[in-house]
Amino acid sequence: MAKETVYRYSLRTVSNCWLGEVMLTDSKEFFAMTDWGNFNYCWSTQEDIRKFILHLDEDYFSRKIFQSVSYQCSTKEMQGCCKRFASKILPALKEAIKEELANTEEELC
């Protein structure tokens, strides 16, 4: 079995309130456990998943998250939940990834 790298992010607000736990894998998988629900999605990109996430906007991200659950419940309420999830989680995740990548680049120098 091939080894896979998993990137785990414990996300918090500026006031240190818990937002959620997010995991990204080399297989381009996204897993999140949050107060807004537990979501997952898998992209088919060749780019490093962390760098890929940095280029996403909230609308696209929330649509993909909604796609991942729409077979279970396709309602406007769930769509709104996915939008709220994206607006809280994506900005915090991007900041965590940027910090990690900056630290990694410093270590390589």
Residue pairs with C-beta under 8 A, 6 or more apart in sequence:
4 25
4 26
4 27
5 25
5 26
6 23
6 24
6 25
6 26
7 23
7 24
7 25
7 49
7 50
7 97
7 100
8 21
8 22
8 23
9 21
9 22
9 23
9 24
9 93
9 96
9 97
9 100
10 18
10 21
11 18
11 19
11 20
11 21
11 22
11 89
11 92
11 93
11 96
12 18
12 19
12 92
13 19
13 92
18 35
19 34
19 35
19 88
19 89
19 92
20 32
20 33
20 34
20 35
20 36
20 89
21 32
21 33
21 34
22 30
22 31
22 32
22 89
22 93
22 96
23 29
23 30
23 31
23 32
24 30
24 31
24 49
24 50
24 53
25 49
26 49
27 42
28 42
28 43
28 44
28 45
28 49
28 52
29 40
29 41
29 42
29 49
30 39
30 40
30 41
30 42
30 43
30 49
30 53
31 38
31 39
31 40
32 38
32 39
32 40
32 85
32 89
34 85
34 88
34 89
36 81
36 84
36 85
36 88
36 89
37 69
37 81
37 85
39 65
39 68
39 69
39 82
39 85
40 68
41 64
41 65
41 67
41 68
43 49
43 52
43 64
45 52
50 97
50 100
50 101
51 97
51 101
53 90
53 93
53 94
53 97
54 94
54 97
54 98
56 90
58 83
58 86
58 87
58 90
58 91
59 86
61 86
61 90
62 79
62 82
62 83
62 85
62 86
62 87
63 82
65 82
65 85
65 86
66 78
66 79
66 82
69 78
69 82
70 78
